[in-house]
């Protein structure tokens, strides 16, 4: 991400899931669910590794209140 760009995202907690996870597009051919203690984080140590770790840490601290950064 550059200094000019901004990241905007929504994250949702899902307590129940039913159905089949579709893996039909180029973006989702390897989509799957993982236990929190076995998440595959990017190994490059770059932006996405740090971002994903921050999101997971926010989830672990979540107390029902909106997290806005």
DOZAMAR-854828 format. One record per residue: residue number from 1; x, y, z of N, C-alpha, C, O in turn. Coordinates in nm, 3 decimals, m for minus. Example, Ala and Ser with C-alpha at 12.3 -4.5 7.8 and 13.67 -1.06 7.14 Angstrom:
2
     n      n.c1      n.c2      n.c3     ca.c1     ca.c2     ca.c3      c.c1      c.c2      c.c3      o.c1      o.c2      o.c3
     1     1.319    m0.569     0.780     1.230    m0.450     0.780     1.320    m0.330     0.780     1.424    m0.332     0.846
     2     1.285    m0.225     0.708     1.367    m0.106     0.714     1.290     0.003     0.787     1.341     0.114     0.804
***
This chain:
69
     n      n.c1      n.c2      n.c3     ca.c1     ca.c2     ca.c3      c.c1      c.c2      c.c3      o.c1      o.c2      o.c3
     1     0.084    m0.117     0.000     0.000     0.000     0.000     0.089     0.123     0.000     0.192     0.127     0.068
     2     0.050     0.222    m0.075     0.129     0.345    m0.084     0.077     0.448     0.015    m0.029     0.430     0.074
     3     0.152     0.555     0.032     0.108     0.664     0.118    m0.018     0.729     0.064    m0.096     0.786     0.141
     4    m0.040     0.722    m0.066    m0.158     0.783    m0.128    m0.283     0.699    m0.106    m0.394     0.753    m0.104
     5    m0.267     0.569    m0.089    m0.381     0.480    m0.077    m0.430     0.466     0.066    m0.358     0.495     0.161
     6    m0.553     0.422     0.078    m0.611     0.396     0.209    m0.680     0.261     0.203    m0.735     0.223     0.100
     7    m0.676     0.190     0.312    m0.741     0.061     0.322    m0.872     0.079     0.398    m0.874     0.137     0.507
     8    m0.980     0.031     0.341    m1.111     0.039     0.404    m1.170    m0.100     0.399    m1.184    m0.157     0.291
     9    m1.205    m0.155     0.513    m1.261    m0.290     0.513    m1.360    m0.306     0.627    m1.356    m0.235     0.727
    10    m1.449    m0.401     0.608    m1.542    m0.443     0.711    m1.507    m0.585     0.748    m1.482    m0.668     0.660
    11    m1.505    m0.615     0.876    m1.483    m0.752     0.923    m1.605    m0.790     1.005    m1.658    m0.710     1.081
    12    m1.647    m0.913     0.990    m1.765    m0.961     1.060    m1.731    m1.090     1.134    m1.652    m1.171     1.085
    13    m1.788    m1.107     1.251    m1.774    m1.232     1.325    m1.893    m1.320     1.288    m2.009    m1.278     1.300
    14    m1.865    m1.440     1.246    m1.970    m1.536     1.210    m1.968    m1.647     1.315    m1.866    m1.714     1.332
    15    m2.079    m1.666     1.383    m2.086    m1.767     1.488    m2.131    m1.902     1.435    m2.099    m2.006     1.492
    16    m2.206    m1.901     1.326    m2.252    m2.027     1.266    m2.240    m2.016     1.115    m2.258    m1.908     1.058
    17    m2.211    m2.127     1.051    m2.199    m2.130     0.906    m2.268    m2.257     0.858    m2.249    m2.364     0.915
    18    m2.347    m2.245     0.754    m2.411    m2.362     0.693    m2.392    m2.352     0.543    m2.389    m2.243     0.487
    19    m2.380    m2.465     0.478    m2.366    m2.465     0.334    m2.224    m2.498     0.291    m2.142    m2.545     0.371
    20    m2.198    m2.474     0.167    m2.068    m2.506     0.109    m1.996    m2.377     0.071    m2.055    m2.288     0.009
    21    m1.870    m2.367     0.107    m1.788    m2.253     0.069    m1.753    m2.269    m0.078    m1.685    m2.364    m0.116
    22    m1.799    m2.175    m0.161    m1.774    m2.185    m0.305    m1.633    m2.141    m0.338    m1.583    m2.041    m0.286
    23    m1.569    m2.216    m0.424    m1.432    m2.185    m0.467    m1.430    m2.187    m0.619    m1.362    m2.269    m0.681
    24    m1.504    m2.094    m0.678    m1.525    m2.097    m0.823    m1.458    m1.983    m0.899    m1.456    m1.986    m1.022
    25    m1.405    m1.884    m0.830    m1.343    m1.772    m0.900    m1.192    m1.774    m0.878    m1.143    m1.848    m0.793
    26    m1.119    m1.694    m0.955    m0.974    m1.688    m0.938    m0.935    m1.642    m0.797    m0.830    m1.680    m0.746
    27    m1.020    m1.561    m0.736    m0.990    m1.510    m0.602    m1.022    m1.609    m0.492    m0.978    m1.591    m0.379
    28    m1.099    m1.712    m0.522    m1.143    m1.802    m0.415    m1.112    m1.949    m0.442    m1.173    m2.036    m0.380
    29    m1.021    m1.978    m0.530    m0.993    m2.120    m0.561    m0.933    m2.194    m0.443    m0.941    m2.317    m0.437
    30    m0.872    m2.123    m0.349    m0.811    m2.188    m0.233    m0.876    m2.143    m0.103    m0.814    m2.150     0.003
    31    m1.002    m2.096    m0.110    m1.072    m2.048     0.010    m1.106    m2.165     0.101    m1.151    m2.271     0.056
    32    m1.085    m2.144     0.229    m1.123    m2.245     0.330    m1.120    m2.181     0.468    m1.074    m2.068     0.484
    33    m1.169    m2.254     0.566    m1.172    m2.206     0.703    m1.058    m2.270     0.782    m1.019    m2.384     0.756
    34    m1.004    m2.195     0.879    m0.893    m2.243     0.960    m0.923    m2.216     1.107    m0.986    m2.116     1.140
    35    m0.877    m2.304     1.196    m0.884    m2.271     1.340    m0.793    m2.151     1.367    m0.692    m2.133     1.297
    36    m0.827    m2.069     1.467    m0.749    m1.948     1.495    m0.603    m1.978     1.525    m0.516    m1.896     1.497
    37    m0.575    m2.094     1.582    m0.436    m2.125     1.615    m0.361    m2.191     1.499    m0.246    m2.233     1.516
    38    m0.424    m2.200     1.382    m0.358    m2.259     1.265    m0.376    m2.172     1.140    m0.380    m2.224     1.029
    39    m0.387    m2.041     1.159    m0.408    m1.951     1.046    m0.283    m1.940     0.960    m0.172    m1.926     1.013
    40    m0.299    m1.947     0.829    m0.184    m1.932     0.739    m0.158    m1.785     0.710    m0.220    m1.728     0.621
    41    m0.068    m1.724     0.782    m0.036    m1.584     0.760     0.074    m1.573     0.655     0.160    m1.661     0.645
    42     0.073    m1.465     0.577     0.181    m1.445     0.480     0.316    m1.447     0.550     0.330    m1.390     0.658
    43     0.412    m1.512     0.491     0.543    m1.528     0.556     0.642    m1.419     0.520     0.755    m1.421     0.568
    44     0.602    m1.323     0.437     0.698    m1.221     0.393     0.726    m1.116     0.498     0.820    m1.037     0.482
    45     0.648    m1.111     0.606     0.669    m1.011     0.709     0.629    m0.871     0.667     0.655    m0.775     0.740
    46     0.567    m0.858     0.551     0.530    m0.728     0.498     0.395    m0.679     0.546     0.346    m0.719     0.651
    47     0.337    m0.590     0.466     0.211    m0.523     0.504     0.101    m0.623     0.539     0.039    m0.611     0.644
    48     0.075    m0.721     0.453    m0.039    m0.811     0.475    m0.018    m0.899     0.597    m0.115    m0.931     0.667
    49     0.104    m0.939     0.624     0.130    m1.016     0.746     0.094    m0.932     0.869     0.024    m0.979     0.958
    50     0.142    m0.809     0.872     0.116    m0.720     0.986    m0.033    m0.687     0.997    m0.089    m0.686     1.106
    51    m0.096    m0.661     0.883    m0.238    m0.627     0.883    m0.322    m0.745     0.933    m0.408    m0.728     1.019
    52    m0.296    m0.865     0.880    m0.373    m0.982     0.922    m0.354    m1.011     1.070    m0.449    m1.046     1.139
    53    m0.232    m0.995     1.119    m0.205    m1.017     1.262    m0.282    m0.915     1.345    m0.337    m0.950     1.449
    54    m0.288    m0.789     1.302    m0.362    m0.685     1.374    m0.511    m0.718     1.378    m0.575    m0.701     1.482
    55    m0.567    m0.763     1.267    m0.709    m0.800     1.262    m0.738    m0.915     1.357    m0.838    m0.912     1.429
    56    m0.653    m1.016     1.358    m0.672    m1.131     1.448    m0.661    m1.086     1.594    m0.740    m1.130     1.678
    57    m0.564    m1.001     1.625    m0.551    m0.950     1.762    m0.673    m0.869     1.803    m0.720    m0.880     1.917
    58    m0.726    m0.789     1.712    m0.850    m0.714     1.740    m0.964    m0.810     1.770    m1.041    m0.788     1.864
    59    m0.975    m0.915     1.692    m1.081    m1.014     1.716    m1.067    m1.078     1.854    m1.166    m1.096     1.925
    60    m0.945    m1.111     1.893    m0.923    m1.176     2.022    m0.960    m1.083     2.138    m0.998    m1.131     2.246
    61    m0.949    m0.951     2.119    m0.983    m0.853     2.222    m1.127    m0.804     2.212    m1.173    m0.729     2.298
    62    m1.198    m0.844     2.109    m1.330    m0.788     2.081    m1.425    m0.807     2.200    m1.438    m0.917     2.254
    63    m1.489    m0.697     2.241    m1.579    m0.701     2.355    m1.721    m0.658     2.319    m1.800    m0.622     2.407
    64    m1.755    m0.660     2.191    m1.888    m0.622     2.148    m1.899    m0.478     2.102    m2.003    m0.437     2.053
    65    m1.793    m0.401     2.119    m1.792    m0.261     2.078    m1.724    m0.246     1.942    m1.633    m0.321     1.909
    66    m1.771    m0.148     1.865    m1.711    m0.118     1.735    m1.563    m0.088     1.750    m1.523    m0.014     1.839
    67    m1.482    m0.147     1.662    m1.339    m0.115     1.657    m1.319    m0.030     1.533    m1.342    m0.076     1.421
    68    m1.277     0.092     1.552    m1.257     0.185     1.442    m1.116     0.242     1.454    m1.080     0.298     1.557
    69    m1.038     0.225     1.348    m0.899     0.273     1.350    m0.874     0.364     1.233    m0.764     0.415     1.217
***
